[in-house]
């Protein structure tokens, strides 16, 4: 069962409107929240954290389809 609060890089990129390379560059530069890392190839972001980051930048967030 998937957890709708967990978003992988693909979903985050779609929500934020950037590419995967930019996402990880922003994370490395401290411009975007770090993901939760469960393993070398398993990482995710929590939806409320990403939505809060967007709201802090003036982006209206509807809460997303959960």
SULGIDA-V751455 format. One record per residue. N is the residue number from 0. SS is DSSP state (hx for helix, st for strand, lp for the rest). OMEGA is omega in whole degrees, -180 to 180 (none if undefined). Layout:
BEGIN
n:N ss:SS omega:OMEGA
n:N ss:SS omega:OMEGA
END
This chain:
BEGIN
n:0 ss:lp omega:179
n:1 ss:lp omega:177
n:2 ss:lp omega:-178
n:3 ss:lp omega:178
n:4 ss:lp omega:180
n:5 ss:st omega:180
n:6 ss:st omega:176
n:7 ss:lp omega:-176
n:8 ss:hx omega:-179
n:9 ss:hx omega:-179
n:10 ss:hx omega:179
n:11 ss:hx omega:180
n:12 ss:hx omega:179
n:13 ss:hx omega:-178
n:14 ss:hx omega:-176
n:15 ss:hx omega:179
n:16 ss:lp omega:178
n:17 ss:lp omega:177
n:18 ss:lp omega:-178
n:19 ss:hx omega:180
n:20 ss:hx omega:179
n:21 ss:hx omega:179
n:22 ss:hx omega:-177
n:23 ss:hx omega:174
n:24 ss:hx omega:179
n:25 ss:hx omega:178
n:26 ss:hx omega:-180
n:27 ss:hx omega:-179
n:28 ss:hx omega:-179
n:29 ss:lp omega:-178
n:30 ss:lp omega:-179
n:31 ss:lp omega:-179
n:32 ss:lp omega:178
n:33 ss:lp omega:178
n:34 ss:lp omega:170
n:35 ss:st omega:-176
n:36 ss:st omega:179
n:37 ss:st omega:-179
n:38 ss:st omega:-176
n:39 ss:lp omega:-179
n:40 ss:lp omega:-178
n:41 ss:st omega:178
n:42 ss:st omega:179
n:43 ss:st omega:176
n:44 ss:st omega:175
n:45 ss:st omega:-177
n:46 ss:hx omega:-179
n:47 ss:hx omega:179
n:48 ss:hx omega:-180
n:49 ss:hx omega:179
n:50 ss:hx omega:177
n:51 ss:hx omega:178
n:52 ss:hx omega:179
n:53 ss:hx omega:-179
n:54 ss:hx omega:179
n:55 ss:hx omega:179
n:56 ss:lp omega:175
n:57 ss:lp omega:179
n:58 ss:lp omega:178
n:59 ss:lp omega:-179
n:60 ss:lp omega:-177
n:61 ss:lp omega:-180
n:62 ss:lp omega:175
n:63 ss:lp omega:175
n:64 ss:lp omega:-177
n:65 ss:lp omega:none
END
